[in-house]
Amino acid sequence: MCSILICFNDRNMPLKIDIDEGFSLKVRQIDDAEPFFEVIDRNRTYLREWLLWVDATKSVEDTKMYIRKCLDSIEKGTTFDLGILFKNQWIGSIGLNNIHTVNRKADIGYWLDQNHAGKGLMTKAVQRLIKHAFTEMNLNRLTIMAATQNAKSRAIPERLGFSQEGICREDEWLYDHFVDLAMYSLLKSDWEKET
């Protein structure tokens, strides 16, 4: 069971969402850039297989620019980007992207440190973000897109009751080739039936 401890800033946006003791989702600040960059740098080869932005993240300064962009997008209400903290260490990232308030929908994106993969942590993080999106943000539809060959990323929506809507052929350019993306969706009404 996820504990619900949410701290709010002056714009009524959650800064931290606890999942279990020592495990939380947190809005990153500029001061978090160096340790967060270290996670990316340590996982560069692992992350690069499926994420195009890895090569463009070459320094702590690049990470600071990314965090500034995320904070600005959170302020505008277009994304809700969070770092994943486990035992006081950054281990990944998760977020709601392309938030559309009129249609009450958003996309979920995530990545995790290789040493923490396969332990159920990302499933718990996505599960908690889903709960927040449906209960606190009043969203109605969430989607996850993952490369068809990325079995680890695809396992999460499949495990959490998302419906696969189809395959988007050659939908994403990944360094030197296109990849097909599997598209999954979860509706609030479906989620409520399962909770």
Secondary structure, 3 states (H helix, E strand, C coil): CCCCCEEECCCCCEEEEEEECCEEEECCCHHHHHHHHHHHHHCHHHHHCCCHHHHHCCCHHHHHHHHHHHHHHHHHCCCEEEEEEECCEEEEEEEEEEEECCCCEEEEEEEECHHHCCCCHHHHHHHHHHHHHHHCCCCCEEEEEEECCCHHHHHHHHHCCCEEEEEEEEEEEECCEEEEEEEEEEEHHHHHHHC
